């Protein structure tokens, strides 16, 4: 069954049995991906998994070797489709000397019904910076301008590729609020790629995990998290984190101000061993896995050297 058959209405954008190669490297292998209208879909995967290639295909920046990419039922590269799409890419270049308002006025001119630049400026938290040249902005301010440029066309479909890199916590939360509002109140469709799994968990209605060019999981954040075998254990103990990390079944142990955090596949056995080693252990808490643990479980066969060719191919084709 293809992903598109899940939806009662046509998807806003879709990849149908898409294969894409860069030389001898297969970046995508028979991938089906459909973006449900009015929802946030998070596309997650290790470096070189094929995320960037998916986005480029849906933006019309590259073509599949097999299969089909569609946006609003047509060619992603057609004018009718492109004027309904906004994109905030991880690597973007704009003239350094143009001022914030000038950039927004220029981008607004590409769309038939753009937002007033002042509205995009307010949404991105750029008030007071309208007259500043791009080259004089801080890294976080540049990132917020890229978000404003993606929104100024008032797009129905928004691509956000690593959108909060360089933003502080307050700016990241404000960004999340803007995305939620545009989806919930205005019915926009969003495809998010992010290495911040907390961000995907907070924003996404649906999570798609791609690994080695194939979709390996697709569901709500809760459904994805339920697939993780690991559990999270927190406690206050004098045991050394390195020693706990060596216990059977423990995949990670680290100490923070609140105590010791442990991720383990068989939590009950680990808890028994902890209590046996430290009878004074307190504040014991065992919870389900987070999205990070589920992601690691789903891609646990990932090895960095295996994905170097795919990552290099995606980067080189950008």
N, C-alpha and C positions, 0 to 999 in steps of 0.2 A: 504493500500500500504506500503510495507516495504521500508526502507531508501535506500536499494541497488538499487531499480528500478529507482531512480533518475539519475543514472549515466550511460553514454553511454559505458563506459569501466568497466571491473571488478574492484571492490574496492581493495585497497591495504590490507585492513583488515576489518573484518566484524563480528558483533554479530547478530545472527538470532534468534529472539524470545527467548532470553536467560533469564532464571530464575536462580537465585543463592540465596541459603539460608545459613545462619550461625545459626544452631540450629533452634529456633522458629522465628528468624528474617529474613524477606525477604529483601535481599539487592538489588536485581534486579528482576523486575517483567515483563516478556515478552518484554524485551528490544531489539529493532532493532537499530543498529548503523553501518554505513558503512563509511569508510574513503576514500574520493576521492583522487586518485593519484595526486601528485604534488600540494597539497593544505595544508594549515594549518587549522586544525579543533580544536577549543577550546571547551573543555568539562567542563562546569561550574555547580555548585550546592552547596548547603549548606553542612556542615559537616555531614557525614553519608548518603549522598544522593545516593551513589553508584559509585562515580567516580573512587576510588581506585580499586574497584572490577572490573570495566570495563577494566582498564589497566592491572590488574593481569590476567584476562582471555585472553586478547590478547597477553600477554607475555608468556602464557602457564604455569603460576605459580599456577593456580587453574583451576578447571574444572566446567562447568555449571551443574546444576542439571537437567536442561531441555534446549533445543535449542542447538545451535552450535556456536563455535568461530572459525574463519578461518583467516589466514594470508597468503597473496599471494596464495589463493586457497587451502591451506593445513593446517595441524595441527600446531598450534603455537609452539608446543614443538619439532617439527621435526627439524633436523639439517639444512636442506635446507632453512627452514624459519628463524631459529634463526640467521643464519649467515648474514641475510639481515636486521636485526633489531638492533637498538641501543636504550638504555634506560638510562635516568637520573632520578632516583627515589628520592623522598623526603627524605627517610631514606635509606642511603647507608653506608656500612662499608667496608673499605679497610685497609690493614696493615699500621700501623702508621709509621713503620721504613723504608718502601720502599720510594725511591725518586721519584720525579715527572716523570722523564724520564723512570725509571724502571717500574712504573705503566703502562705507555703508551706502552712500549715495550711488557709487559706481555699481556695487553688487545689486542694489535695488533696481537699477535700470535694466537688468537682465530679465526681470520677471514681470508678468502682466499685471499682477495685483500684489505688490510688495507691502510689507509693513512700513509705516513711517519710521525713518531712521531713529527718531527719538524713542520710539517704543522698543526697538531692538537694543538700543543703548541702555535703557532702563532695565530690560530683562536680563542683560548680561552684567549689570552692575558697573557700567562704565561712565556714569554721570560725573561730570567735571573733567573728563579726559577727552572730550570731543575734539579739541583742537591740538591734541598731542600727536606728533608723527609716530608711525608704527615703530620706527627704530629707537624711539625714546621710551617705549613701554617696557615694564618689567616682564619677566617670563609669564607670570600669572595673568597680567593684564593682556598680553598678547593672546593667551589661550582664551580669555573671555571675549576678546574681539573676534576670534575665529568662530566662537559659538554664535555671536551676534551676526556674523556674515552668513552662517549656515541658516539662521532663522529669518533673516530680513526679507527673503522671498516669500515668506509665509507658506512653506512647503507642506504638502500632505504627508510626505515621507521624508524622514530625517535619518541620515547616517551619522553616527557618532563613534569615531575610531579613537580609542584611548582619550576621551575628552577631558579628563580632569588631571592629566599629568601636569605637574607644576603648580597646581592650585593648593592653597592651604585648606585646613579643615573647614573653616567657616565658608570659604568660597565654594568648596566642593558641595557642602550641604545646600547652599543657595542654588547651585547648579541643579542638584537633584530636584529641588522644589520646582524650578522652572520646567524641567522635563516632565515631571508628574502633572503639573497644571496643564501643559499643552496636550498631553495624552488624555487626561481624565475630563477636562472641560472642553477641549476642542477636537478630540477624536483623532489626533495625529498618530501616525505609525512610526515607530522608532526601531532601528537596528543598532544595538550597542555592542562594541567590542571593548573589552577592558581587561587589564591584568589585576585590577582591584576587585577581588571577588566579593568584598563587602558591598561595593557599588552595584554589581550585578544582582546581588541578593536584595538590595534595597529598592532597585528600580524595576527589575524585570518581572513581567507577567509569565514569561516563558524563557527557559534556558536551553540552548542547543550547544552540546559539546562536540567539537570536531577534533579528530586526532588522526594524523597521517592521511589527511585528505578524505576521511570518511566521517559521517555523523555516527557517534557512538552513544549518544543519549539525547533525549528530547522530552521536555516536560516542564511543569511548574518548578520553581525553586524548591518547594517542599518535596516534590516527587524526586527530583535529582538528589536531594540530600538523603532521602530515605534509601537510596541505593548504596550508600557508603556503609561498609562493614565496620568502620571505626566508631569509637565512642570517645568523648572528651571527658577527662577526669581532672578535677581541680581539688587541691587540698593544701593544708598548711602542714609542713613537715620539715624535719631537719635533714632528710635524705638528700644526697647529692643528685643533681639533675643528670649528670653524665652516667652515674651508676644506675639510675632508674631507666634511662634510655636503653641500657643494655638488657633489660628484662625481656623474656620471651613475650612476643605479641605487641611490644611497644614500638611504635613507629617514630614517635617524637616526644621529647620531654624538655621543657624549658621553664626557667624560673622568672617570675616578674614580681612586682610589688605585692600582688595579692596572694602569692604563694607559688605552688608548682602546678603547671599545666601539662597534662599527659594526653597523648592520642594513642589509643590502643585498640586492636581488633577484638580482643577478648577481655573486656573491661572487668568482669567478675573475677577472673583469675589474677589479674594485675592488682585489683583492690585487695584481695586476700594476701598477696605477697607484700604489698605496701604495709598493711596492718601488722603482718608478722615481723617485718623489719623495723617498724616504728610504732610501738603501742601507743605513743603519745600523739599520733597523727590526728588532726582535727579538721573541721570545716570541709568535710568530704562531700563532693558533688559530682554526679555522673550525669552527663547529658548526651543527647544525640549529636551526631557529627554536623559540622557546618558545611557550607558550600565548598570551602577549601578542601576539607577532607574528602568529600565526594568527588571533587575534581581530580584530586591526586589518585583516588582509587580507580577512576574511570580511565586515567591515562598512565597507570602505574608501570606499563611496559615501556614508557617513554625513556629513551636514553639520548642525552644531548648530542652525541656524535651521530646518531641515526638521523637526526632532524637537521643537521647542519646544511646538507645539500638543498633541502626544501626551503629552509629559511633564507639561504643565500639566493636561491632562485626567485623567491617572492620579493626580496629586497632589491635585487637587480632589475626586476621588471617594473618596479614602482615608478 
